Amino acid sequence: MKGKSFCLLVGLVTLGLVLGFSPLAGAAEKTVTIGFTASQTGKLNVEGMRQVNGLNLWVDQVNAKGGVKLPDGTVVKFAAKFYDDESKKERVQELYTRLINQDKADFLISPYSSGLADAAAVISQQNNRILITAGAASDSTYKKGYSLVFQTYTPASRYLTGAIDMLAKMDPQAKKVAIVNEKDKFSTDVVNALKAYATVKGYQVVLFEGYEPGATDFAPFINKIPPGVDAVMGGGHFSDTSTFAKQLFEKGMKAKMVALLVAPPEDKFAELGDAALGVIGPSQWEPQAQYSPETAKAEGKEWYGPTVDEFTKAYRAKAKVEPTYHSAGGYVAGLLLQKAIEQSGSTDTAKVKAVLDALDIYTFYGRIKFDATPKNHGLQLGHDMIYIQWQKDDKGKLFKQVVWPEASKTGAGIPYRK
């Protein structure tokens, strides 16, 4: 009789393992597939793969800690499935359709860049899949009536507005701003919002001009900047913005502030030498960011996930390089899905969406809160840009200082050129 009982027990355990659960533990294990595309090739490959590295770190960590346990005892673990979109919109929609229909992806993360994310959003909404957009700042995606798309980045409309607030703090007498930007969708969205905000704040926009993508000679624009300007703002992407900054320096531009898009937060920007000194750049996140559980507590918010230091150390150990805001954006996209699944106690789309709609928390990445109204659903409301400035230490070496906002800064800003 004892032998029969033992055989029966072994049989039940074996059957349980075949079916994916342990009858002794009373818990099934479920794998949730996170689907996305990434620019392994094409012009967006550097930023795109940094985002992937961040997301993969989250997958590794959450699974290593045992996954997410649901109220019914089910243990949820995660698997990433992705394809190379070649930095092309036409590939994005084809591949997201494949991720949903063939790979049965449960949730989706966007590719890097506003244009590619916008293409993915259409497919996610049509197929009733939640899409967390990482690396996508343009506001327009969240004004199309989608109900399942959620933005992690600070919107483009708020990318440089904080620089105006910082300028007001640095020099209350400053009044003249020149804006020169690349004529692409992202940069245009940023500067249109910047101009409107500066005007409302009482600044005179003395120059507002755009240059064609691929431009390398900025002398015609720099020569139009009138004497006595207080701030020069704008730029576009890494190459053109770096060249613009270099030529501003070479032409002896004098201003209290130079604040430019995309390039300044990159470590490579320091290769400009003295041309980088004093330049300010907006960043979605930096390793020096001062977000902490104490920050959350002071604002009456919940803190969720690793600290800034914990994330930074883990990323360094895995990727062997410093994390950028692209890496942080990939990680936090997964972290938000984890939080929503934990809090809802389910992987059901409607239940996870309900948690995301109501979410208002702090993470290592900063505050996260989504607009839940039909008009702007999924637009990021909580997260603010961090502004870095290249300064020199006591030995004359360039380093990045976080200079705005007040709650996150590591040091005071300095004038660009007096």
C-alpha positions in Angstrom: 0.0 0.0 0.0 2.8 2.3 0.9 4.5 1.5 -2.5 1.3 2.3 -4.3 0.9 5.6 -2.5 4.5 6.5 -3.3 4.0 5.7 -7.0 0.8 7.7 -7.1 2.7 10.7 -5.6 5.5 10.4 -8.1 3.0 10.2 -10.9 1.2 13.3 -9.7 4.5 15.2 -9.5 5.5 14.1 -13.0 2.1 15.1 -14.4 2.4 18.4 -12.7 5.8 19.1 -14.2 4.6 18.1 -17.6 1.7 20.6 -17.3 4.0 23.3 -16.0 3.2 23.4 -12.3 4.2 21.7 -9.1 1.2 20.0 -7.3 3.3 20.1 -4.2 3.8 23.9 -4.4 0.3 24.4 -5.7 1.5 27.0 -8.2 1.5 27.1 -12.0 4.2 29.0 -13.9 3.2 31.2 -16.7 5.5 32.8 -19.2 4.5 36.3 -20.4 6.0 37.3 -23.7 7.1 40.9 -24.1 7.3 41.8 -27.9 9.1 44.6 -29.5 11.3 45.7 -32.4 14.7 47.4 -32.1 17.0 49.1 -34.5 19.9 46.6 -34.6 20.8 48.2 -37.9 20.1 51.6 -39.5 20.6 55.1 -38.1 18.9 54.5 -34.8 20.9 51.4 -33.9 23.0 52.9 -31.0 20.0 54.3 -29.1 17.8 51.4 -30.0 20.2 48.7 -28.7 20.8 50.7 -25.5 17.1 50.6 -24.9 17.1 46.8 -25.5 20.0 46.3 -23.0 17.9 48.1 -20.4 14.9 46.0 -21.0 16.8 42.8 -21.0 18.4 43.7 -17.7 14.9 44.0 -16.2 13.8 40.6 -17.7 16.9 39.0 -16.2 16.4 40.6 -12.8 12.6 39.9 -12.4 13.0 36.3 -13.4 16.0 35.7 -11.2 14.0 36.9 -8.2 11.3 34.4 -9.0 9.0 36.4 -11.2 5.6 37.9 -10.2 3.3 35.8 -8.0 -0.4 36.3 -8.7 -3.1 35.8 -6.0 -4.1 32.4 -7.4 -0.5 31.2 -6.8 0.5 31.4 -10.5 4.1 32.6 -10.9 4.6 34.9 -13.9 7.9 35.0 -15.6 8.9 37.0 -18.7 10.5 36.3 -22.0 11.6 39.0 -24.5 10.9 38.5 -28.3 12.2 41.0 -30.7 13.2 41.7 -34.3 15.4 44.2 -36.1 13.2 46.9 -37.6 16.2 48.4 -39.5 15.2 51.9 -38.3 12.4 51.7 -40.9 8.7 52.5 -40.2 7.5 50.1 -42.9 9.2 47.2 -41.1 7.8 48.2 -37.7 4.1 47.5 -38.6 4.9 44.3 -40.4 7.0 43.0 -37.4 4.5 44.1 -34.7 1.8 42.2 -36.6 4.1 39.1 -36.6 4.8 39.6 -32.8 1.1 39.5 -32.0 -0.2 36.9 -34.5 2.7 34.5 -34.7 4.7 35.0 -31.5 1.6 35.6 -29.4 3.2 38.5 -27.5 1.1 39.4 -24.4 2.4 43.0 -24.1 4.5 45.3 -26.3 7.3 47.8 -25.9 7.9 50.3 -28.6 11.0 50.7 -30.7 13.2 53.8 -30.1 12.2 57.1 -31.7 8.9 58.8 -32.0 8.3 57.9 -35.6 8.8 54.1 -35.1 6.8 54.1 -31.9 4.0 55.9 -33.7 3.9 53.1 -36.3 3.8 50.5 -33.6 1.0 52.2 -31.7 -1.5 51.7 -34.5 -0.9 47.9 -34.5 -1.0 47.6 -30.7 -4.4 49.4 -30.5 -5.9 47.4 -33.4 -4.9 44.2 -31.8 -5.9 45.0 -28.2 -2.3 45.0 -26.8 -0.9 47.4 -24.3 2.2 49.2 -25.7 4.6 51.0 -23.4 6.5 53.5 -25.5 10.2 53.9 -24.5 12.3 56.4 -26.5 9.3 58.2 -28.0 8.8 61.9 -27.0 6.5 63.4 -29.6 3.1 64.3 -28.1 1.0 63.6 -31.2 0.9 59.8 -30.8 -1.2 60.3 -27.6 -3.7 62.6 -29.2 -5.1 60.0 -31.7 -7.7 58.3 -29.4 -5.6 55.3 -28.5 -6.5 53.8 -25.1 -3.7 51.2 -24.7 -0.6 53.2 -25.4 1.5 54.6 -22.5 4.5 57.0 -22.7 7.5 56.8 -20.4 9.4 59.8 -21.8 8.7 63.4 -20.9 6.8 64.7 -24.0 8.6 66.8 -26.6 6.4 69.8 -25.6 8.3 69.9 -22.3 11.8 69.0 -23.5 13.2 72.5 -23.3 10.7 74.5 -21.3 12.6 73.7 -18.1 15.6 75.6 -19.6 13.4 78.7 -19.6 12.6 78.1 -15.9 16.3 77.6 -15.2 17.2 80.8 -17.1 14.7 82.8 -15.0 16.3 81.5 -11.8 19.9 82.1 -13.0 19.2 85.7 -14.3 15.8 87.3 -13.6 16.9 90.1 -16.0 17.3 87.8 -19.0 14.7 88.5 -21.7 16.0 87.6 -25.2 16.1 84.0 -26.6 17.3 82.8 -30.0 16.0 79.5 -31.3 17.7 77.5 -34.1 16.6 74.0 -34.8 16.7 71.0 -37.2 13.5 70.9 -39.3 12.4 67.3 -38.4 9.2 66.3 -36.5 10.8 65.8 -33.1 12.9 69.0 -33.0 10.1 71.1 -34.5 7.6 69.8 -31.9 10.1 70.8 -29.1 10.8 74.3 -30.4 7.2 75.2 -31.2 6.3 74.4 -27.6 9.5 76.2 -26.4 8.6 79.4 -28.3 5.1 79.4 -26.9 6.3 78.8 -23.3 9.0 81.4 -23.6 6.5 84.0 -24.9 4.0 83.3 -22.1 6.9 83.7 -19.6 7.6 87.2 -21.0 10.7 86.4 -23.1 11.3 87.9 -26.5 12.1 85.3 -29.2 14.5 87.3 -31.3 15.3 84.5 -33.8 13.3 81.5 -34.7 14.7 79.5 -37.7 15.1 76.0 -38.8 17.8 74.2 -40.8 17.5 71.2 -43.0 18.5 67.7 -41.7 22.1 67.0 -42.6 23.2 70.6 -42.3 26.8 71.1 -41.4 27.3 74.9 -41.9 25.5 76.9 -39.3 27.2 80.2 -39.9 24.2 81.7 -41.7 22.1 81.1 -38.6 24.7 82.1 -36.0 25.3 85.3 -37.9 21.6 86.2 -37.5 21.7 85.9 -33.7 21.5 89.5 -32.5 24.0 90.9 -30.0 22.9 90.9 -26.4 20.9 87.7 -26.7 20.5 85.9 -23.3 20.1 82.3 -24.5 20.5 80.2 -27.6 18.4 77.1 -27.7 17.4 74.4 -30.2 19.5 71.9 -32.1 18.3 68.5 -33.3 20.1 65.2 -33.1 23.7 64.3 -32.2 25.7 65.1 -35.3 24.1 68.4 -36.2 23.8 69.6 -32.6 27.4 68.9 -31.9 28.5 70.8 -35.0 26.3 73.7 -34.1 27.8 73.8 -30.6 31.3 73.7 -32.0 30.6 76.6 -34.4 28.9 78.7 -31.7 32.1 78.4 -29.7 34.4 79.1 -32.7 32.4 82.3 -33.5 32.7 83.5 -30.0 29.0 83.5 -29.2 28.3 85.3 -25.9 25.2 84.3 -24.0 24.2 83.4 -20.5 22.8 80.0 -21.6 23.2 77.6 -24.5 20.7 74.7 -24.2 20.6 72.1 -27.0 18.9 68.9 -27.8 20.1 65.3 -27.7 23.9 65.7 -28.0 25.0 67.3 -24.7 23.9 64.4 -22.4 26.1 61.9 -24.5 29.6 61.4 -23.1 31.0 61.7 -26.6 30.0 65.4 -26.6 33.0 66.1 -24.3 35.2 65.4 -27.3 34.4 69.0 -28.4 36.7 70.2 -25.6 36.1 73.8 -24.6 33.3 74.1 -27.1 31.3 71.8 -24.7 31.9 73.9 -21.6 28.8 75.5 -20.3 26.4 73.8 -22.8 23.2 72.5 -21.2 21.2 69.6 -22.5 17.9 68.0 -21.6 18.0 64.3 -20.6 15.3 61.9 -19.7 17.5 60.4 -17.0 21.1 60.5 -15.7 23.0 58.2 -13.3 23.6 61.3 -11.1 19.8 61.8 -10.7 18.8 62.4 -7.1 15.5 60.4 -7.1 15.2 58.3 -4.0 12.6 56.7 -1.7 12.9 59.8 0.4 11.9 61.9 -2.7 8.7 59.8 -3.1 7.9 59.9 0.6 8.2 63.7 0.7 5.6 63.9 -2.0 3.4 61.2 -0.6 4.1 58.8 -3.4 5.0 55.1 -3.5 8.5 54.1 -4.5 8.8 51.1 -6.7 11.8 49.1 -8.0 15.6 49.6 -7.6 17.2 52.8 -6.5 19.2 54.9 -9.0 22.5 53.4 -7.6 21.2 49.8 -7.7 20.1 50.2 -11.3 23.3 51.9 -12.4 25.6 49.3 -10.7 23.6 46.4 -12.2 23.6 47.9 -15.7 27.4 48.5 -15.5 28.0 45.0 -14.4 25.9 43.5 -17.3 26.7 45.9 -20.2 30.2 47.0 -19.1 29.3 50.6 -19.9 27.6 53.5 -18.2 23.8 53.5 -18.6 22.3 56.3 -20.7 18.7 57.5 -20.5 17.9 55.2 -23.4 19.0 52.2 -21.2 16.9 53.6 -18.3 13.9 54.0 -20.6 14.0 50.4 -21.7 14.3 49.1 -18.1 11.5 51.3 -16.7 9.1 50.2 -19.5 9.4 46.6 -18.2 9.3 47.7 -14.6 5.9 49.5 -15.2 4.4 46.3 -16.7 5.7 44.4 -13.7 4.1 46.9 -11.3 0.8 46.8 -13.2 0.7 43.0 -13.2 1.5 42.8 -9.5 -1.0 45.4 -8.5 -3.8 44.0 -10.7 -3.0 40.4 -9.8 -3.5 39.5 -13.4 -2.1 39.5 -16.9 -5.5 40.5 -18.4 -5.2 43.5 -20.6 -8.1 45.4 -19.2 -7.0 44.9 -15.6 -3.4 45.9 -16.3 -4.6 48.9 -18.2 -6.7 50.0 -15.3 -3.7 50.0 -13.0 -1.6 51.9 -15.5 -4.3 54.5 -16.0 -4.3 55.3 -12.2 -0.6 54.9 -11.6 1.3 57.7 -9.8 4.6 56.5 -8.4 8.3 57.2 -8.2 11.0 54.9 -9.6 14.7 55.3 -10.1 13.7 57.0 -13.4 11.6 59.6 -11.6 7.9 60.2 -11.2 5.5 58.3 -13.5 1.9 59.3 -14.1 -0.1 58.9 -17.3 -2.9 61.1 -18.7 -6.0 58.9 -18.5 -8.3 61.2 -20.4 -9.6 60.2 -23.9 -8.1 63.3 -25.4 -4.5 62.7 -24.4 -4.6 59.1 -23.2 -1.2 57.7 -22.2 0.7 61.0 -22.4 3.3 61.2 -19.7 2.4 63.8 -17.0 4.7 63.0 -14.1 8.2 62.6 -15.5 10.3 65.8 -15.8 13.4 66.4 -17.9 16.8 66.6 -16.1 19.1 69.2 -17.4 22.9 68.6 -17.4 25.6 71.0 -18.0 29.2 70.4 -19.0 31.5 72.0 -16.4 35.2 71.6 -15.4 36.5 70.1 -12.2 39.5 71.4 -10.2 41.8 69.6 -12.6 40.3 71.2 -15.7 38.5 68.0 -16.8 35.0 68.2 -18.3 32.2 66.5 -16.4 28.4 66.5 -16.4 26.6 68.3 -13.6 22.9 68.0 -13.1 21.8 71.6 -12.8 18.0 71.5 -13.0 15.4 70.9 -11.6 16.1 72.0 -8.1 15.1 68.7 -6.5 17.4 66.7 -8.7 20.5 68.9 -9.2 24.0 68.0 -8.1 25.4 71.5 -8.4 24.7 75.1 -9.6 24.6 76.1 -13.3 27.3 78.4 -14.7 26.9 81.0 -17.5 27.8 79.8 -21.0 30.0 82.8 -22.0 29.8 86.2 -20.3 
